[in-house]
Amino acid sequence: MQNFVFENPTRVLFGKGNIARTGREIKCFGKKALLVYGSGSIKKNGVYDQVISSLNESQVPFTELPGVKSNPVLSLVYEGIEKAKGEGADVILAVGGGSVIDTAKAIAAGVMADHDVWEFFNGKKRIQAALPLVTVLTISASASEMNPAAVITNDNTSQKFSTRSMFIQPKVSILDPSTLFTISRQYTAYSAADAITHMLEGYFNNTEPHSPLQDRLVEALMRTVMESTEASLAKPDDYEARANFMWAATLAFNGMTTAGMGAVTYPAHMLGHSLSALYDTPHGASLSITLPAWMAYFSACNPRKFARLAREIFGITDPDDSAAAATGIERLRAWFEKIGTPTSLNSCSIPGSDLPAISANAHGLAQVWGLKDYSPGVIEGIFELCR
Amino acid sequence: MQNFVFENPTRVLFGKGNIARTGREIKCFGKKALLVYGSGSIKKNGVYDQVISSLNESQVPFTELPGVKSNPVLSLVYEGIEKAKGEGADVILAVGGGSVIDTAKAIAAGVMADHDVWEFFNGKKRIQAALPLVTVLTISASASEMNPAAVITNDNTSQKFSTRSMFIQPKVSILDPSTLFTISRQYTAYSAADAITHMLEGYFNNTEPHSPLQDRLVEALMRTVMESTEASLAKPDDYEARANFMWAATLAFNGMTTAGMGAVTYPAHMLGHSLSALYDTPHGASLSITLPAWMAYFSACNPRKFARLAREIFGITDPDDSAAAATGIERLRAWFEKIGTPTSLNSCSIPGSDLPAISANAHGLAQVWGLKDYSPGVIEGIFELCR
C-alpha cells in the first residue's frame, strides 16, 4: 500500500424524504442561492417542486441557472459566474447529476477568481477559494456529489478537461434514491458504465505493492453496481436497487477505493472525453466504448490482475491468466451491450475514418494529464479496438 | 437500505514517515498541546522520539499526560482535564491506540464542560464543544482515530460506558503501519477480535430491508483483517500486512459499514464491557469471548444471515442454513483460538460462579444503551455459552 492522504468532509444525507431538508442546509452556508439544474427533467419528476418548496419554507432567496446539458460546457459556466455575481448569490445549489454538479463546482470557483475559470481546467491555475456548494443528486454515477473533481467541456476549443480541489467539494449532498426512478433505461446503463470505469481504473492501478483490501472493496462495489443496475432496469422504481446503486456509485469514486494506490491514471476517461468533446457522446457511453478496448490493449502487461477480475466478477474458471483475462473483458463488453450502453464507435455512427482526429484530441488531454505512456500511436491502437 | 447521515471529516495521513508531520498538523489547531500516551511502549519503539522531534521542529510547546492503560479510566481523564486547564493546553495530541485516543477525547470534551465529564458517558449530558484532537495511531483496532466514539471505565463504579459526538472526532489522524511492528502477538490478536466484532455487530443488524452492499463491504474487510492478522503473526514487521490491517480496521468502524443499517446495537460490546470493568479483561479479549456466544444465542433468529457469513468467510458449503450457521460460529471461535485470543471465561480464570454479578453489570449497561431485548435472563443465557 502506498502512502496516502484521505479526506472527505462532505456530509451525506441519504434516503427518501431528505430533499425537504435542502433549505435548512443551504441556510447554514449562505444568504442567497444560485440554483443550477439541467434541461427540465427535475420539473417533470417533481424534484424541482420539492427543492423550491424547501427553499421557500426556509425563506432562502435564490436565482436560477437552468440549461446544463450532458457534457456540460464552459459557456454556461461563464453565464453562471456572471449571474451569481450579478445577483449576489453566496452559495451554490446543484440539483442534478454529475454535469450539473460539475457546472456548479466550476461556477463556485469561478466567482472567486480574478481570471478566466478555464485556467483551473487547463492546468494554469490552482483553485484557492470557492463559494460553498450543496447538491441534490438526481443522476447517480459521477460521485461528484462526494469528491473534489469537476469536468467541463470548452465549447470553443472542443477540449473536455478536469480540475480537482477540496474548495469545490460539496459541503452537503442530499441523496434520495427515489429521484432515480424516472431515469431513462439508457442513462441507467450509462451510469453503471461510469461507476464501473471509475473503479476499474483504480483497480488496474493496484499492482505492486499489491493491496488486497482495495481490490476487495472494488469487487464488492462492482458486484453491487451490476446487480442493482439489472434490478433497476427490470423495475425502475425498485427503491432498494436504486439505493444500493446510488451509495455504491458514490463510494466508487469518493477516494476510498483508490486510497493507497499511488497516482491513479484515468486512461479510459482520457480516451472517452475525446468522443464526448467531438461527438457529444454521453459520458457513460463514451466509457463503455473505451474501457473494454483499453483493457484489451493492456491486459498482456498484467494478465494476472485482469484474470482476477474475470474470476471474481464473472466467475470464469479458466486457469490460464491470459485466457481468463480475455474472456473477462469479453464478458464485461457483453454485459455493457446487454444493459444497453454501446461498446463500439460503429454503434454510435462514429466513422473509422475519424480515428486520427479522435486520437489527436485524446492525445492533447493525455499531455495535459501527464500520461506519457499514451503516444498518438498507442491511443490510435486502443481506438482501433473500439471500431 | 434505511435513511442515514454519513459525515466523517477526519483527515487521515497514512503511511510510513508521516509521524514527522505531527508538529505541523498540531500547529494548525492550537498553540500548546497536551500529549496523551500510555505506559511507555512508544518510548521503546521510537514513536515517542519521532513525535517529540516533530513537535520541537515545529516549535510547538507541550505538556505530557502519560499512563493511559488498556480499559482507560475516568480518574486519569480527570487528571488530564486539570493538567490541560492548568497548563493552558488548547489542542490534544493522542499517541497510542483506542485507550489513549478515548482518554484524549474525554479530556477534550471535559476541558470545555462546566460539569463532571462522566455525565457525557452516563447519558445525562451531550457534548457541546471540545478542544481539537490530533492522533498518532500505534495500536489499530478501535477505529477511534476516525470516529466520534469514546469508551471510558469509571474506576469508582466499575462501569465501562461510552459517548459519541462529532466534537470529539479527531481532526487529523496519522496512521503509520510500521508503528504496529512491535505490538505483541496477544494484542495483535485482540485487535483482530475488536475489528471483527465492530463489523459483525453491524452485519447482523442488516436484515430488512437487506442491503447487499454493506454485507459485501463487511466481508471484504473481514477477509482482509483475517488474512493480514495471520500474516502479521507470521512476520510482525510485514509492512503490507500491517498496512492492510490498519486501514481495514479503520474502515471497519468509521461509519461506512453501518451506514444504512438503521440503529445498530453493540451487544457483544455491551457484554464484553462488563468483563473489562470487573476483571480488567483486555477489550479485544472480552469480545472474542462474547461475540461467538452472542452469535450462537441469536443465530436461530436469522439463520440465513449467520449462514451467509459462514459461507462467504469460511467457505462452508452445507446447504442447511442452521447447520451452516452453527459451523460458521465454531469456525470463528476456532480462528480466535488459533490466533491467540480467548473464547471462554474459563480460559481467563473467571469463575462461573461470578455469572450473576457479571450479568448484573452488563444489564446496567444494557439499560443505559436502551437494549430492551437484553433482560438479565437473556444476558445470563449468553454468558452461559461463554463458560
Boltz contact constraints between the chains, C-beta under 6 A:
constraints:
  - contact:
      token1: [A, 1]
      token2: [B, 243]
      max_distance: 6.0
  - contact:
      token1: [A, 3]
      token2: [B, 15]
      max_distance: 6.0
  - contact:
      token1: [A, 4]
      token2: [B, 14]
      max_distance: 6.0
  - contact:
      token1: [A, 5]
      token2: [B, 13]
      max_distance: 6.0
  - contact:
      token1: [A, 6]
      token2: [B, 12]
      max_distance: 6.0
  - contact:
      token1: [A, 7]
      token2: [B, 11]
      max_distance: 6.0
  - contact:
      token1: [A, 9]
      token2: [B, 9]
      max_distance: 6.0
  - contact:
      token1: [A, 11]
      token2: [B, 7]
      max_distance: 6.0
  - contact:
      token1: [A, 12]
      token2: [B, 6]
      max_distance: 6.0
  - contact:
      token1: [A, 13]
      token2: [B, 5]
      max_distance: 6.0
  - contact:
      token1: [A, 14]
      token2: [B, 4]
      max_distance: 6.0
  - contact:
      token1: [A, 15]
      token2: [B, 3]
      max_distance: 6.0
  - contact:
      token1: [A, 209]
      token2: [B, 240]
      max_distance: 6.0
  - contact:
      token1: [A, 212]
      token2: [B, 224]
      max_distance: 6.0
  - contact:
      token1: [A, 213]
      token2: [B, 224]
      max_distance: 6.0
  - contact:
      token1: [A, 213]
      token2: [B, 244]
      max_distance: 6.0
  - contact:
      token1: [A, 213]
      token2: [B, 248]
      max_distance: 6.0
  - contact:
      token1: [A, 216]
      token2: [B, 220]
      max_distance: 6.0
  - contact:
      token1: [A, 217]
      token2: [B, 220]
      max_distance: 6.0
  - contact:
      token1: [A, 220]
      token2: [B, 216]
      max_distance: 6.0
  - contact:
      token1: [A, 220]
      token2: [B, 217]
      max_distance: 6.0
  - contact:
      token1: [A, 220]
      token2: [B, 220]
      max_distance: 6.0
  - contact:
      token1: [A, 224]
      token2: [B, 212]
      max_distance: 6.0
  - contact:
      token1: [A, 224]
      token2: [B, 213]
      max_distance: 6.0
  - contact:
      token1: [A, 240]
      token2: [B, 209]
      max_distance: 6.0
  - contact:
      token1: [A, 243]
      token2: [B, 1]
      max_distance: 6.0
  - contact:
      token1: [A, 244]
      token2: [B, 213]
      max_distance: 6.0
  - contact:
      token1: [A, 248]
      token2: [B, 213]
      max_distance: 6.0
